[in-house]
Amino acid sequence: MTAGASAGVALLGPQSDAGRVLEEADAAMYVRKAQRRHEPRIRLVSS
């Protein structure tokens, strides 16, 4: 079984619009998710 997780991060300032910050964090998450698709997978084997 394989499981993965992605999270987005955006900076929130005193004048930031909460909706815009959520959009930026969401976009960052999908960028990272796309990057992970092209990374080699490491498989751990127990003995």
C-alpha positions as CSV (number, residue, x, y, z in Angstrom):
1,M,0.0,0.0,0.0
2,T,1.2,3.5,-0.8
3,A,0.1,6.7,0.7
4,G,1.1,10.3,0.1
5,A,0.2,13.7,1.3
6,S,0.6,17.3,0.0
7,A,0.3,20.6,1.8
8,G,0.4,24.1,0.6
9,V,1.9,27.1,2.4
10,A,1.2,30.8,1.9
11,L,2.3,33.7,4.0
12,L,-0.4,35.7,5.7
13,G,0.2,39.4,6.5
14,P,-1.9,41.9,8.4
15,Q,-3.6,43.2,5.1
16,S,-3.9,39.7,3.5
17,D,-7.3,38.6,2.2
18,A,-8.0,35.2,3.7
19,G,-9.6,33.8,0.5
20,R,-6.6,34.9,-1.6
21,V,-4.2,33.2,0.9
22,L,-6.2,30.0,0.7
23,E,-6.0,30.1,-3.1
24,E,-2.2,30.6,-3.0
25,A,-1.8,27.7,-0.5
26,D,-4.0,25.5,-2.7
27,A,-2.0,26.4,-5.8
28,A,1.3,25.6,-4.0
29,M,-0.1,22.2,-3.0
30,Y,-0.9,21.3,-6.5
31,V,2.5,22.5,-7.8
32,R,4.2,20.2,-5.2
33,K,1.9,17.3,-6.1
34,A,2.9,17.6,-9.7
35,Q,6.6,17.7,-8.8
36,R,6.2,14.6,-6.7
37,R,4.8,12.7,-9.7
38,H,8.2,13.1,-11.4
39,E,10.4,12.1,-8.4
40,P,11.8,8.5,-8.1
41,R,10.0,6.5,-5.5
42,I,12.0,5.0,-2.6
43,R,10.8,1.5,-1.6
44,L,11.6,0.3,1.9
45,V,12.1,-3.5,2.2
46,S,11.9,-5.1,5.6
47,S,13.9,-8.2,6.3
